[in-house]
Amino acid sequence: MQQEQYQLAEQRALDRVSVFHRTRTLGPDGQSLSLVIVDLSQKGLMARCDQDLDREARIQVNIPGIGMCFAIVRWSLGGRIGCELEEHIELDEYHAALSALSLPGG
C-alpha cells in the first residue's frame, strides 16, 4: 500500500510544471479574487490566493492559452489552494498554456 501511494505522489509531481502567473479568478459567489498560479498540470493547479476558500468551492480560473476553466478547491492552507479542474486540459492545449505562462527562473 505504501509503495502505491509513493508511486502516485511521484507520478503527480512529474505531471506538474512550476509556473508563475498572476491572474484574476471568480470565487464561488462571483466575486473577483487575485490569484497567482504556481503550478499547473492537465488535471489541476496550485495557486496562492488573497482570500481563504472553502474546500469543495467551485471557482473560475482564466488560464492563458485556454480561457476560463471551472475548478474545485480540494485543499486550502496558508494562502495556497489546490484545485482539480472540472475538465482536464487536452495535451495540445496544455502545451499552449505552458508556452503562455511564465516559468520560474526563465
C-alpha positions as CSV (number, residue, x, y, z in Angstrom):
1,M,0.0,0.0,0.0
2,Q,2.8,2.4,0.9
3,Q,4.6,1.7,-2.4
4,E,1.4,2.6,-4.3
5,Q,1.0,5.9,-2.5
6,Y,4.6,6.8,-3.2
7,Q,4.3,5.9,-6.9
8,L,1.1,8.0,-7.1
9,A,2.7,11.0,-5.4
10,E,5.8,10.7,-7.7
11,Q,3.7,10.5,-10.8
12,R,1.7,13.5,-9.7
13,A,4.8,15.5,-9.2
14,L,6.1,14.6,-12.6
15,D,2.9,15.8,-14.2
16,R,3.1,19.3,-12.7
17,V,5.1,22.2,-14.1
18,S,6.1,25.1,-11.9
19,V,4.9,28.4,-13.3
20,F,4.3,32.0,-12.1
21,H,1.2,33.7,-13.4
22,R,-0.8,36.5,-11.8
23,T,-4.5,36.4,-12.8
24,R,-8.0,37.1,-11.5
25,T,-10.5,34.4,-10.7
26,L,-14.1,34.4,-9.9
27,G,-14.9,32.9,-6.5
28,P,-17.9,30.8,-5.6
29,D,-20.1,33.8,-5.1
30,G,-18.9,35.5,-8.3
31,Q,-16.5,37.9,-6.5
32,S,-13.2,38.7,-8.2
33,L,-10.1,37.4,-6.4
34,S,-6.4,37.8,-7.0
35,L,-4.6,34.5,-7.8
36,V,-1.0,33.5,-8.6
37,I,-0.8,30.1,-10.3
38,V,2.3,28.4,-9.1
39,D,2.0,25.0,-10.8
40,L,-0.2,23.5,-13.5
41,S,-1.0,20.0,-14.7
42,Q,-3.6,18.7,-17.2
43,K,-5.8,17.9,-14.2
44,G,-5.3,20.8,-11.8
45,L,-3.3,23.6,-10.4
46,M,-1.9,25.1,-7.2
47,A,-2.1,28.8,-6.5
48,R,-1.6,31.5,-4.0
49,C,-4.8,33.3,-3.2
50,D,-5.6,36.5,-1.4
51,Q,-8.7,35.0,0.3
52,D,-9.4,31.8,2.1
53,L,-11.6,29.5,0.1
54,D,-13.5,26.6,1.4
55,R,-12.8,23.0,0.4
56,E,-15.1,22.0,-2.5
57,A,-15.7,25.6,-3.5
58,R,-16.2,26.0,-7.3
59,I,-14.2,28.8,-8.9
60,Q,-13.4,30.0,-12.4
61,V,-9.8,30.5,-13.4
62,N,-8.5,32.2,-16.5
63,I,-5.7,30.1,-17.8
64,P,-3.7,31.7,-20.7
65,G,-3.9,29.8,-23.9
66,I,-7.1,28.1,-22.7
67,G,-9.5,30.6,-21.2
68,M,-11.9,30.3,-18.3
69,C,-11.9,26.9,-16.6
70,F,-14.0,25.7,-13.7
71,A,-12.1,24.2,-10.9
72,I,-12.9,22.7,-7.5
73,V,-10.8,23.6,-4.5
74,R,-9.5,20.4,-3.0
75,W,-7.5,21.9,-0.2
76,S,-6.7,25.4,1.2
77,L,-3.8,26.1,3.6
78,G,-1.9,29.2,4.5
79,G,-2.9,31.3,1.5
80,R,-2.4,28.4,-1.0
81,I,-5.1,26.4,-2.7
82,G,-5.0,23.1,-4.7
83,C,-7.7,22.8,-7.3
84,E,-8.9,20.0,-9.6
85,L,-10.1,21.2,-13.0
86,E,-13.6,20.0,-13.8
87,E,-12.5,19.3,-17.4
88,H,-8.9,18.1,-17.8
89,I,-6.8,20.0,-20.3
90,E,-6.1,18.3,-23.6
91,L,-2.3,17.8,-24.2
92,D,-2.1,20.3,-27.1
93,E,-3.9,23.0,-25.1
94,Y,-1.7,22.2,-22.1
95,H,1.4,22.9,-24.1
96,A,-0.2,26.1,-25.4
97,A,-0.9,27.2,-21.8
98,L,2.7,26.4,-20.7
99,S,4.0,28.5,-23.6
100,A,1.9,31.4,-22.5
101,L,2.8,31.2,-18.8
102,S,6.0,32.5,-17.1
103,L,8.2,29.7,-16.0
104,P,10.2,30.5,-12.8
105,G,13.8,31.4,-13.5
106,G,13.1,31.7,-17.2
